[in-house]
Amino acid sequence: MKESILTKDLYQSMGIDQDVYGFGEKIEQNLIERFKTIDEAAEYNQLKVIKAMQEARVSEACLLGTTGYGYNDLGRDTLEQVYANLFHCEDALVRPQITCGTHALALALLSNLRPGDELLSPVGKPYDTLEEVIGIRPSRGSLAEYGITYRQVDLLEDGSFDYEGIRQAICHRTKLVTIQRSKGYQTRKTLSVERIGELISFVKSIKPDVICMVDNCYGEFVQRIEPTDVGADMIVGSLIKNPGGGLAPIGGYIAGKKECVENAAFRLTSPGLGKEVGASLGVTASFYQGLFLAPTVTASALKSAIFAANIYEKLGFFVAPDSKEERFDIIQAITFGKEEGVTAFCRGIQAGASVDGFVTPEPWDMPGYDSPVIMAAGAFVSGSSIELSADGPIKPPYNVYFQGGLTWQHGKFGILKTLQEMKNCGLIRL
Ligand SMILES: *Cc1c(COP(=O)(O)O)cnc(C)c1O
């Protein structure tokens, strides 16, 4: 018999039954308008990337790498100009020697602060790994060890900025204000670029020379503007998230005012050397191509997150952001209320992967966590969270954090797999 070319039949042969498929189709039908808006933003951001590359005169020669010291690395220097053009700022540092997002943030902080300075977070507790960078949790080499103090002003109950608290917290020693765009794995809402702009204006009205830095992780290309468009002096992010487009195998970036970026360069390499050294090895082409794909990859991740929110909200689970909310990052949280929900969801995501799809994830005691954690990731780039992935700490309220999807079609398949797994385990009824 001739093989069927119906999509639903292929789904069925890959373990998705008719009920699950039908449920997904109905949800997707209602998202057409939403997806259109996302595609329009992706179109805008795609043009922005092409414009930035054309204006920097990217050539075929830029795609080659250097070894050794990496003097006069055309590809590296041009890529940094591309990032500066793209983010409408003076300069950028985009390097494979920046190992991850935490490293990029630590670099930006340790290079722009001096002993006696104070760092302020006006948006509450920063991302977990930054606690050790700052010294909130003691660590070797932290800002605290260098005599740099830290102050934090929490958001108000309703999620708004505590303007009065911020005003009182800013003092003559306040040198740098750090603003985290994404909520990360907290319960507060992610900040829109517009809200970040309001906060920066307020901070600058009190102390014009303070450096405003934005942790831009998970936020790039979700909106049409970036924090550097609303007054940020420096934005920082990871290339194995949005701007790497799934192709960058490593790396981080810092973009912003020339002085801030140069400070970071002198810290990354050495005083006196700065941006002049740092071979790009063989990764330059993937940095360029990844950035080129980043707007549509981010759009796919957004669609996947919205699809998941709509499916699980419909089934009665608490989802954040909710099914209708405007999005400012690519992370989706779903509250399952029991361990079996978390593990079934993660098994589904894993089963949807093209790499390691045959593996069954199990909770384990990860270093640095106070409860076992289950992680699902079948990624081309290890640990990449722009690729379809999910993780959940095994403790109440039994949340799963879900993100990524290099293509919407893969995101959809992964989410249908979670639904099938939940159904097979008797955790949901369609
Ligand atoms: C991922 C992330 C980081 C840290 O990046 P790593 O690459 O995991 O070190 C910092 N801040 C936010 C908001 C993030 O999402």
The ligand as an SDF file (V2000), in Angstrom:
LIG
                    3D

 15 15  0  0  0  0  0  0  0  0999 V2000
   20.1030   31.9950   31.5220 C   0  0  0  0  0  0  0  0  0  0  0  0
   20.1340   33.2520   32.2890 C   0  0  0  0  0  0  0  0  0  0  0  0
   21.2900   33.7010   32.9190 C   0  0  0  0  0  0  0  0  0  0  0  0
   22.5630   32.8900   32.9810 C   0  0  0  0  0  0  0  0  0  0  0  0
   22.9720   32.3270   31.8100 O   0  0  0  0  0  0  0  0  0  0  0  0
   23.7800   30.9520   31.7830 P   0  0  0  0  0  0  0  0  0  0  0  0
   24.1800   30.8520   30.3650 O   0  0  0  0  0  0  0  0  0  0  0  0
   22.8710   29.8780   32.2400 O   0  0  0  0  0  0  0  0  0  0  0  0
   24.9540   31.1220   32.6880 O   0  0  0  0  0  0  0  0  0  0  0  0
   21.2360   34.9120   33.5790 C   0  0  0  0  0  0  0  0  0  0  0  0
   20.1090   35.6240   33.6370 N   0  0  0  0  0  0  0  0  0  0  0  0
   18.9730   35.2230   33.0550 C   0  0  0  0  0  0  0  0  0  0  0  0
   17.7390   36.0590   33.1550 C   0  0  0  0  0  0  0  0  0  0  0  0
   18.9440   34.0260   32.3560 C   0  0  0  0  0  0  0  0  0  0  0  0
   17.8150   33.6220   31.7780 O   0  0  0  0  0  0  0  0  0  0  0  0
  1  2  1  0
  2  3  1  0
  2 14  2  0
  3  4  1  0
  3 10  2  0
  4  5  1  0
  5  6  1  0
  6  7  2  0
  6  8  1  0
  6  9  1  0
 10 11  1  0
 11 12  2  0
 12 13  1  0
 12 14  1  0
 14 15  1  0
M  END
$$$$
